[in-house]
Amino acid sequence: MACVLYGLSPVEALAAATANPAWVLGLSDRLGTLERGKRADIVVLEGEDLTMVPYRPGHHPVLGTYVGGRLVSSRGTDWSLHGPSPVGG
């Protein structure tokens, strides 16, 4: 949505929702980017390229969601309802 409303590229929109707020809040040492030792809350999207995500309206591109480095849901399965994640212990 930020891509359309504010003219951001998909990469700029991603930074606006992740690394930039972490820096502003003084939390960039713990979150905001994918690095060893940081909290890993991520969404895995389907597609060849991040630039295609905003241009497929009506398409659900989410393949999986990780919270704290653990898979909590994947397309067709909500692992939070089924006990421990089958990925990453």
C-alpha positions as CSV (number, residue, x, y, z in Angstrom):
1,M,0.0,0.0,0.0
2,A,2.9,2.4,0.8
3,C,4.2,1.8,-2.7
4,V,1.0,3.1,-4.2
5,L,0.1,5.8,-1.7
6,Y,3.5,7.3,-1.2
7,G,5.4,6.3,-4.3
8,L,7.9,4.1,-2.5
9,S,9.7,1.2,-4.1
10,P,9.0,-2.2,-2.5
11,V,12.5,-2.1,-1.0
12,E,11.9,1.4,0.5
13,A,8.5,0.3,1.8
14,L,10.1,-2.7,3.5
15,A,12.8,-0.5,5.2
16,A,10.0,1.9,6.2
17,A,8.3,-0.9,8.1
18,T,11.3,-2.7,9.6
19,A,14.8,-1.2,9.9
20,N,13.8,2.5,10.1
21,P,11.3,2.1,13.0
22,A,13.7,-0.1,14.9
23,W,16.4,2.6,14.6
24,V,14.0,5.4,15.6
25,L,12.9,3.4,18.7
26,G,16.5,2.7,19.6
27,L,16.0,-1.1,19.1
28,S,18.2,-1.6,16.0
29,D,20.7,-3.6,18.0
30,R,17.9,-6.3,18.6
31,L,15.5,-6.1,15.7
32,G,14.7,-4.4,12.3
33,T,17.1,-6.4,10.1
34,L,17.9,-10.1,9.6
35,E,21.2,-10.6,11.4
36,R,22.7,-13.2,13.7
37,G,21.6,-12.6,17.3
38,K,18.6,-10.4,16.4
39,R,14.9,-11.4,17.0
40,A,13.7,-13.2,13.9
41,D,10.1,-12.2,13.1
42,I,9.8,-12.6,9.4
43,V,7.3,-13.3,6.7
44,V,8.3,-15.5,3.7
45,L,6.7,-14.3,0.5
46,E,6.1,-16.2,-2.7
47,G,7.6,-14.8,-5.8
48,E,10.8,-14.3,-7.8
49,D,11.4,-10.8,-6.6
50,L,10.2,-8.4,-3.9
51,T,9.3,-5.8,-6.5
52,M,6.4,-8.0,-7.6
53,V,4.5,-8.2,-4.3
54,P,2.6,-4.9,-4.5
55,Y,1.5,-5.5,-8.1
56,R,-0.5,-8.7,-7.6
57,P,-3.8,-7.4,-5.9
58,G,-6.0,-10.2,-4.7
59,H,-3.1,-12.6,-4.5
60,H,-2.0,-14.0,-1.1
61,P,1.8,-14.2,-1.3
62,V,2.5,-15.3,2.3
63,L,4.2,-18.8,2.4
64,G,5.1,-18.8,6.0
65,T,5.5,-16.7,9.2
66,Y,8.2,-17.0,11.8
67,V,8.1,-15.4,15.2
68,G,11.2,-15.4,17.4
69,G,12.8,-17.6,14.7
70,R,10.1,-20.3,15.0
71,L,7.6,-21.2,12.2
72,V,4.1,-20.3,13.5
73,S,2.2,-20.6,10.3
74,S,2.6,-21.7,6.7
75,R,0.2,-21.7,3.8
76,G,-2.5,-24.1,4.7
77,T,-1.3,-24.8,8.3
78,D,-1.3,-22.7,11.4
79,W,1.4,-24.3,13.5
80,S,0.5,-22.3,16.6
81,L,-2.6,-24.4,16.9
82,H,-0.6,-27.7,16.6
83,G,2.0,-27.5,19.3
84,P,5.8,-27.0,18.7
85,S,7.0,-25.9,15.3
86,P,8.3,-28.7,13.0
87,V,11.0,-26.3,11.9
88,G,13.8,-25.1,14.1
89,G,12.9,-27.1,17.2
